[in-house]
Amino acid sequence: MSRIGNKPIVIPEGVEVKANGMEILVKGSKGELTTKVADERIKFEIKSESLVFSRSSEDKEVKSLHGLYRSLVSNNIVGVSEGYKKTLSLVGVGHRVALKGNDL
């Protein structure tokens, strides 16, 4: 997990990231999301076009939290800029399935 936490998050154009104490507010075209960093051993710094997380110690718990908070905020940024989608694919349905137009 520590390698994930070390990667900086690139803030895309049209997304605004603000820090309010230990909360990170992310605003974009699809809405706004907030993540609260509940552990004071995890620090973050908002630079001009990126967000960088750091940790205060090398404990196993702190390393895992470091990667967790980085992933949560990264997912928030994707959610407010691109949105989420789910794609399903049906493989091997066979010839016994009755098709009516686009419905199974």
C-alpha angles and dihedrals in degrees: 000000000000093000090057092052093053095060113096117234113235111220109220124222112276094030121107121202121192133177121218106182105297094345124096115207117198119192126186143148093284098049141282134289133189129208121189116210099217097186120072091205088074114076129187134193127199111213127182098282104001145052119221126195124202136178133219100220143020096241116137093240093050091049092053092047089049091059093040096056092043090053094046094053092043090054090048090055092050090047097053095041108036104008125219128280135184122213122196125195125193113213125186099004091154130210097288094077113098114228123205107184106299096342126094 
